[in-house]
Amino acid sequence: MNNRELDVVVFGATGITGRQVAAYLAERAGESSIRWAPAARDIGKLRRLLDDAGVDAPEPIRADLNEPSSLSAMALRARVVLNLVGPYMLYGRPVIEACVSSGTHYADLTGEMPFVRSIIEEFDRPAREAGVKVVQVCGFESLPPDLSVLLAGETANERWGQGLASVDVEVAVKPPPGLPRASDAVSGGTLQSLVAVAGAEDADQIADPAVLIGDLAVAAAVRRVSAITLAPRSGRGGAVIAPMSPAAFINPAVIHRTEELAAVAAGRPAVPFRYREGVVLGGRPASLPLRWGVAGVLSATQAGLRWIARSGPSVRQPFARTLARIVPASGFGPSGDRLQGWTWSLSAQARTVEEQQIEVRVDADGHPGYLATARMLGEAGMLLAEDRATPERAGCLTPAIALGTSSRERFKRAGLRFSVQA
Ligand SMILES: NC(=O)c1ccc[n+]([C@@H]2O[C@H](COP(=O)([O-])OP(=O)(O)OC[C@H]3O[C@@H](n4cnc5c(N)ncnc54)[C@H](OP(=O)(O)O)[C@@H]3O)[C@@H](O)[C@H]2O)c1
């Protein structure tokens, strides 16, 4: 890989998130020696969009999913491809295949867990043999909770020589002042990806916290101790906690796989712990009944998604087809000016098997889904491109295992500040 002309390529740089990843790398190129390029199927559109966004981008690369040779040519030019072309279930596989066969590291933002599982099954061995890292779910889902939980586990092991028994993750998001717009919350790309999962053949896997676990005994233990619960609940200080949004079925599977991969690396058996997460619904004390009401609606939405995923194809597939026509398409989503001014935090409260407690916090800024995510992925791409910046390990990896907990220092540059509380 040493003779590659570029460090990082951003494929899908015309999309809502891809544009922000390109903007981040353009900014980083001004202060580092990174060599990068944006890539898309329509170069004219790409140039126009990046110009409008004021992004100082190098010569773009043309790559189209319908022309597999263009994907290999793109992959062969870089050390890392960041893939922003979703829904991944429909479009992701050929890009991963091109990267693995070209010896190029790969990262994406998918949250489509049946797809992640199928990629592990098909590409983990070839990627290990090729020395390639395939890193999926590398945005707001699931990098911050994944790194936080691994850091809590490593710290507990260093301090007390103990493993974790449980982790509660609470996320609090504060939007900028002013009236919200419908497009602020979620993009057409994300909604179309949720619909793609709902219509998929193996959609019933989404609610399985062990969907990414290879070892059958470990998978059974994960399901026993850490089923995904969707009911609203009280959190620390009496806060109202709703299920994670936009989907409650993504982070748990990644976090349990990280424990399995960490155990393999340490030569110890995996010890599944109970993992629970949710979003803190803030507000004035007087609005408490309203918050429980909102949490109830969010829980019912996730339960509906799970019900659809578990129903037979005769219910699920027509439903997904109808939904695909109704929900906004690619191109819909928060505009660049709506992504600033957000702050958010994540608290991972862990308990060890002997009741010691540890908390890892992340304090961050930028819209979590489309700005902080883009910066995280951009920084992850830079790390993957650097020699010896990440643990020496190849295969289909979770963000925390691929990047290692010492990468948290680098994520400061991307607006994420990790800290271990006493
Ligand atoms: N995990 C997380 O935290 C997180 C956060 C944000 C987004 N995401 C995921 O990231 C993905 C992208 O989201 P988004 O909102 O940025 O989507 P988007 O705005 O719809 O962008 C999709 C991109 O895919 C490109 N594309 C589609 N078909 C193509 C083809 N045949 N060849 C080449 N490029 C093609 C589009 O190019 P054109 O412009 O030419 O159509 C566009 O650049 C979604 O799956 C979403 O769920 C995840």
The ligand as a Tripos MOL2 file, in Angstrom:
@<TRIPOS>MOLECULE
LIG
   48    52     1     0     0
SMALL
NO_CHARGES

@<TRIPOS>ATOM
      1 N1        -24.2580    5.4050   11.1870 N.am      1 LIG1
      2 C1        -24.4780    6.7250   11.1880 C.2       1 LIG1
      3 O1        -24.2920    7.3460   12.2080 O.2       1 LIG1
      4 C2        -24.9230    7.4090    9.9000 C.ar      1 LIG1
      5 C3        -25.0160    8.8120    9.8250 C.ar      1 LIG1
      6 C4        -25.3530    9.4100    8.5990 C.ar      1 LIG1
      7 C5        -25.6290    8.6090    7.4770 C.ar      1 LIG1
      8 N2        -25.5640    7.2590    7.6020 N.ar      1 LIG1
      9 C6        -25.8040    6.3840    6.4180 C.3       1 LIG1
     10 O2        -24.9710    6.8170    5.3590 O.3       1 LIG1
     11 C7        -25.5890    6.5710    4.1130 C.3       1 LIG1
     12 C8        -25.5550    7.8580    3.2890 C.3       1 LIG1
     13 O3        -26.4610    8.7860    3.8710 O.3       1 LIG1
     14 P1        -26.7410   10.2000    3.1930 P.3       1 LIG1
     15 O4        -27.8230   10.8240    3.9590 O.co2     1 LIG1
     16 O5        -25.4720   10.9530    3.0190 O.co2     1 LIG1
     17 O6        -27.2710    9.7020    1.7480 O.3       1 LIG1
     18 P2        -27.5320   10.4950    0.4140 P.3       1 LIG1
     19 O7        -27.5590   11.9610    0.6340 O.co2     1 LIG1
     20 O8        -28.7240    9.8360   -0.1970 O.co2     1 LIG1
     21 O9        -26.2400   10.1380   -0.4860 O.3       1 LIG1
     22 C9        -26.1250    8.9200   -1.1870 C.3       1 LIG1
     23 C10       -24.8880    8.9480   -2.0720 C.3       1 LIG1
     24 O10       -24.8440    7.7110   -2.8090 O.3       1 LIG1
     25 C11       -24.5480    8.0190   -4.1650 C.3       1 LIG1
     26 N3        -24.9720    6.9680   -5.1140 N.ar      1 LIG1
     27 C12       -26.1880    6.4040   -5.2290 C.ar      1 LIG1
     28 N4        -26.1660    5.4960   -6.2320 N.ar      1 LIG1
     29 C13       -24.8850    5.4880   -6.7530 C.ar      1 LIG1
     30 C14       -24.2250    4.7800   -7.8110 C.ar      1 LIG1
     31 N5        -24.8590    3.9060   -8.5900 N.pl3     1 LIG1
     32 N6        -22.8910    5.0060   -8.0280 N.ar      1 LIG1
     33 C15       -22.2320    5.9140   -7.2970 C.ar      1 LIG1
     34 N7        -22.8150    6.6440   -6.2810 N.ar      1 LIG1
     35 C16       -24.1260    6.4270   -6.0340 C.ar      1 LIG1
     36 C17       -25.2770    9.3100   -4.3990 C.3       1 LIG1
     37 O11       -24.7870    9.9050   -5.5840 O.3       1 LIG1
     38 P3        -25.7090   10.8740   -6.4940 P.3       1 LIG1
     39 O12       -25.6120   12.2300   -5.8450 O.co2     1 LIG1
     40 O13       -25.0720   10.8070   -7.8270 O.co2     1 LIG1
     41 O14       -27.1150   10.3420   -6.4690 O.co2     1 LIG1
     42 C18       -24.8810   10.0690   -3.1090 C.3       1 LIG1
     43 O15       -23.5820   10.5770   -3.1990 O.3       1 LIG1
     44 C19       -26.9990    6.0610    4.4250 C.3       1 LIG1
     45 O16       -27.0140    4.6490    4.2800 O.3       1 LIG1
     46 C20       -27.2180    6.4550    5.8830 C.3       1 LIG1
     47 O17       -28.0810    5.5830    6.5660 O.3       1 LIG1
     48 C21       -25.2460    6.6540    8.7770 C.ar      1 LIG1
@<TRIPOS>BOND
     1     1     2 1
     2     2     3 2
     3     2     4 1
     4     4     5 ar
     5     4    48 ar
     6     5     6 ar
     7     6     7 ar
     8     7     8 ar
     9     8     9 1
    10     8    48 ar
    11     9    10 1
    12     9    46 1
    13    10    11 1
    14    11    12 1
    15    11    44 1
    16    12    13 1
    17    13    14 1
    18    14    15 2
    19    14    16 1
    20    14    17 1
    21    17    18 1
    22    18    19 2
    23    18    20 1
    24    18    21 1
    25    21    22 1
    26    22    23 1
    27    23    24 1
    28    23    42 1
    29    24    25 1
    30    25    26 1
    31    25    36 1
    32    26    27 ar
    33    26    35 ar
    34    27    28 ar
    35    28    29 ar
    36    29    30 ar
    37    29    35 ar
    38    30    31 1
    39    30    32 ar
    40    32    33 ar
    41    33    34 ar
    42    34    35 ar
    43    36    37 1
    44    36    42 1
    45    37    38 1
    46    38    39 2
    47    38    40 1
    48    38    41 1
    49    42    43 1
    50    44    45 1
    51    44    46 1
    52    46    47 1
@<TRIPOS>SUBSTRUCTURE
     1 LIG1         1 GROUP 0 **** ****
